Amino acid sequence: MPPLPRALLFDFDGTILDTETPEFTHWQALYGEHGLELSLEAWQRGIGTWDAFDPWAGLPDHVQADRERVHTGLRDRIHAALAEQDLRPGVREVLEEARRRGLRLALATSSDRAWVTRWLSAHGLLDFFETLATRDDVRRVKPDPELYVLAAERLGLPAADCLVVEDSLNGGLAAAAAGCRLVVVPNDVTRTQPFPPEWPRLEEGYAGGLERLLNAAGC
């Protein structure tokens, strides 16, 4: 059995706070206003990364011509929904138990630092993490391994001593390429992504707490 990891490296969007489901739902609604459909499969290409899928490209020209106003309204609706939303069930308990057991904690995300610190602070989680590796810190975001390599380096640990908790295919590919161990905890938007069958996966989320997470990773 592999030894226990010395650190947990968490993704943020969709993993700690499910920002992905409300964002997709509101984009779907915008498409629907114009008699169009936004498929989940298309949307999934952009999850966990940056600039891999442009939802604006599928909207009519007259909407794109009014993009600033439309985007402001869409953004405000998404942010309002997130402000009313709690963390993914059980994730706070996992973080608290990890800290009690002496596991170090870091976060690696393709989002920018301002976005992540806003929501971590709102939920009282910012102080849980020794370091945040964000897209502001790297040249390439996930699925490139740079974010996870950086997070491990900042902790002073080999990547193999770190267990990554991810929700998306792009994030999992980044973790695997970095040489980290991996557990996927998918959400409603990422659940149907084509995850490699060898990746440990917790379909029921964080039920069972840290122990179940570690068991899934073979620890």
C-alpha positions as CSV (number, residue, x, y, z in Angstrom):
1,M,0.0,0.0,0.0
2,P,1.4,3.4,-0.9
3,P,2.4,5.6,2.1
4,L,0.1,8.4,3.2
5,P,0.5,11.6,1.2
6,R,2.2,14.5,3.0
7,A,0.0,17.1,1.3
8,L,-3.3,17.5,-0.4
9,L,-3.4,19.8,-3.4
10,F,-6.9,20.9,-4.1
11,D,-8.4,22.4,-7.3
12,F,-10.9,25.1,-6.6
13,D,-13.7,25.6,-9.2
14,G,-16.1,22.6,-9.0
15,T,-14.0,20.9,-6.4
16,I,-14.3,23.1,-3.3
17,L,-17.1,25.4,-4.5
18,D,-19.2,24.2,-7.4
19,T,-18.9,27.3,-9.5
20,E,-19.3,25.2,-12.7
21,T,-22.9,24.1,-12.4
22,P,-24.4,27.6,-12.0
23,E,-22.1,29.1,-14.7
24,F,-23.2,26.4,-17.2
25,T,-26.9,26.7,-16.2
26,H,-26.8,30.5,-16.8
27,W,-25.0,30.2,-20.1
28,Q,-27.5,27.6,-21.1
29,A,-30.3,30.0,-20.2
30,L,-28.7,32.8,-22.3
31,Y,-28.5,30.4,-25.3
32,G,-32.1,29.4,-24.7
33,E,-33.2,33.1,-24.9
34,H,-32.1,33.0,-28.5
35,G,-33.5,29.6,-29.5
36,L,-30.2,27.9,-29.2
37,E,-28.8,25.0,-27.2
38,L,-25.5,24.9,-25.4
39,S,-24.4,21.2,-25.1
40,L,-22.7,19.9,-22.0
41,E,-20.2,18.1,-24.1
42,A,-19.1,21.4,-25.7
43,W,-19.0,23.2,-22.4
44,Q,-16.9,20.5,-20.8
45,R,-14.0,21.3,-23.1
46,G,-13.4,24.5,-21.2
47,I,-13.7,23.1,-17.7
48,G,-10.5,23.3,-15.6
49,T,-8.6,25.3,-18.2
50,W,-8.6,28.6,-20.0
51,D,-9.6,29.7,-23.5
52,A,-10.3,26.1,-24.7
53,F,-14.0,26.8,-25.4
54,D,-15.5,30.2,-26.3
55,P,-19.3,30.2,-25.6
56,W,-19.7,33.6,-27.2
57,A,-18.8,32.1,-30.6
58,G,-22.2,30.2,-30.7
59,L,-24.3,33.3,-30.1
60,P,-25.9,35.5,-32.8
61,D,-24.1,38.5,-34.1
62,H,-26.5,41.0,-32.5
63,V,-25.8,39.5,-29.1
64,Q,-22.0,39.7,-29.6
65,A,-22.4,43.3,-30.8
66,D,-23.9,44.0,-27.4
67,R,-21.4,41.8,-25.6
68,E,-20.4,44.2,-22.8
69,R,-23.9,44.7,-21.5
70,V,-24.9,41.1,-21.9
71,H,-21.7,39.9,-20.2
72,T,-22.3,42.3,-17.3
73,G,-25.8,41.0,-16.7
74,L,-24.7,37.4,-17.0
75,R,-21.8,37.8,-14.7
76,D,-23.9,39.5,-12.1
77,R,-26.5,36.7,-12.2
78,I,-23.8,34.0,-11.8
79,H,-22.1,35.9,-9.0
80,A,-25.4,36.3,-7.2
81,A,-26.1,32.6,-7.5
82,L,-22.7,31.8,-6.1
83,A,-23.1,34.2,-3.2
84,E,-26.1,32.1,-2.1
85,Q,-24.3,28.8,-2.6
86,D,-22.5,26.8,0.0
87,L,-19.3,24.7,-0.4
88,R,-19.6,21.2,-1.8
89,P,-21.0,19.0,1.0
90,G,-18.3,17.6,3.2
91,V,-15.3,19.5,1.8
92,R,-14.9,21.7,4.8
93,E,-14.8,18.6,7.1
94,V,-12.1,17.0,4.8
95,L,-10.0,20.1,5.1
96,E,-10.4,20.4,8.8
97,E,-9.5,16.7,9.3
98,A,-6.5,17.0,7.0
99,R,-5.2,19.9,9.1
100,R,-5.7,18.0,12.4
101,R,-3.8,15.1,11.0
102,G,-0.9,17.2,9.9
103,L,-1.4,17.0,6.2
104,R,-0.3,20.1,4.4
105,L,-2.7,21.9,2.1
106,A,-2.2,23.9,-1.1
107,L,-4.5,25.0,-3.9
108,A,-3.8,24.9,-7.6
109,T,-6.3,26.5,-10.0
110,S,-6.5,27.7,-13.6
111,S,-8.5,30.6,-12.3
112,D,-6.9,33.9,-11.2
113,R,-6.0,34.8,-7.7
114,A,-8.6,37.5,-7.2
115,W,-11.4,35.0,-8.0
116,V,-10.2,32.3,-5.7
117,T,-9.3,34.5,-2.7
118,R,-12.8,36.2,-3.0
119,W,-14.6,32.9,-2.5
120,L,-12.2,31.3,-0.1
121,S,-12.4,34.3,2.1
122,A,-16.2,34.4,1.9
123,H,-16.3,30.9,3.2
124,G,-13.5,31.2,5.8
125,L,-11.1,28.9,4.0
126,L,-8.3,31.1,2.9
127,D,-6.1,30.4,5.9
128,F,-6.4,26.6,5.4
129,F,-3.9,26.7,2.5
130,E,-0.2,27.3,2.8
131,T,0.0,28.4,-0.8
132,L,-2.2,29.2,-3.8
133,A,-0.9,28.5,-7.3
134,T,-3.1,30.4,-9.8
135,R,-3.1,31.2,-13.5
136,D,-1.4,34.5,-12.5
137,D,1.7,32.5,-11.5
138,V,2.3,30.3,-14.5
139,R,2.7,30.4,-18.3
140,R,0.4,27.5,-19.0
141,V,-2.7,26.4,-17.1
142,K,-4.2,22.9,-16.9
143,P,-4.0,20.4,-18.5
144,D,-0.3,21.5,-18.5
145,P,1.3,20.2,-15.2
146,E,2.9,23.6,-14.3
147,L,0.3,24.6,-11.6
148,Y,0.7,21.3,-9.7
149,V,4.5,21.3,-10.1
150,L,4.6,24.8,-8.7
151,A,2.3,24.0,-5.8
152,A,4.5,21.0,-4.8
153,E,7.7,23.1,-5.2
154,R,6.3,25.8,-2.9
155,L,5.6,23.2,-0.3
156,G,9.1,21.8,-0.7
157,L,7.7,18.3,-1.5
158,P,8.2,15.8,-4.3
159,A,5.1,15.6,-6.5
160,A,4.7,11.9,-5.6
161,D,4.1,12.9,-1.9
162,C,1.1,15.0,-2.9
163,L,-2.4,13.8,-3.4
164,V,-4.4,16.0,-5.8
165,V,-8.2,16.4,-5.4
166,E,-9.8,17.3,-8.8
167,D,-13.2,17.4,-10.5
168,S,-12.3,17.7,-14.2
169,L,-10.5,15.9,-16.9
170,N,-8.2,18.8,-17.6
171,G,-7.3,19.0,-14.0
172,G,-6.7,15.3,-13.6
173,L,-4.4,15.3,-16.7
174,A,-2.4,18.1,-15.1
175,A,-2.0,16.3,-11.9
176,A,-1.0,13.0,-13.5
177,A,1.5,14.8,-15.8
178,A,3.0,16.5,-12.7
179,G,3.6,13.1,-11.1
180,C,1.1,13.6,-8.3
181,R,-1.4,11.0,-7.0
182,L,-5.0,11.8,-7.8
183,V,-8.5,11.4,-6.7
184,V,-11.4,12.7,-8.8
185,V,-14.5,14.0,-7.1
186,P,-16.7,15.0,-10.0
187,N,-19.7,17.3,-9.9
188,D,-22.9,17.3,-12.0
189,V,-21.2,19.1,-14.9
190,T,-18.0,17.0,-15.0
191,R,-19.5,13.6,-14.1
192,T,-19.8,12.5,-17.7
193,Q,-16.3,13.5,-18.8
194,P,-14.2,10.6,-20.2
195,F,-12.0,10.0,-17.2
196,P,-9.4,7.2,-17.6
197,P,-10.7,4.2,-15.8
198,E,-7.6,3.9,-13.7
199,W,-8.2,7.2,-12.0
200,P,-9.7,6.8,-8.5
201,R,-13.1,8.5,-8.4
202,L,-15.6,9.3,-5.7
203,E,-19.0,9.6,-7.4
204,E,-20.7,10.3,-4.0
205,G,-18.6,13.3,-3.3
206,Y,-17.0,13.9,0.0
207,A,-19.2,11.5,2.0
208,G,-17.0,9.4,4.2
209,G,-14.6,12.3,4.8
210,L,-10.9,12.3,4.6
211,E,-10.5,8.6,5.3
212,R,-12.6,7.6,2.3
213,L,-10.6,10.1,0.1
214,L,-7.4,8.5,1.2
215,N,-8.7,5.0,0.8
216,A,-9.8,5.8,-2.7
217,A,-6.2,6.8,-3.5
218,G,-5.0,3.4,-2.1
219,C,-3.6,4.9,1.1
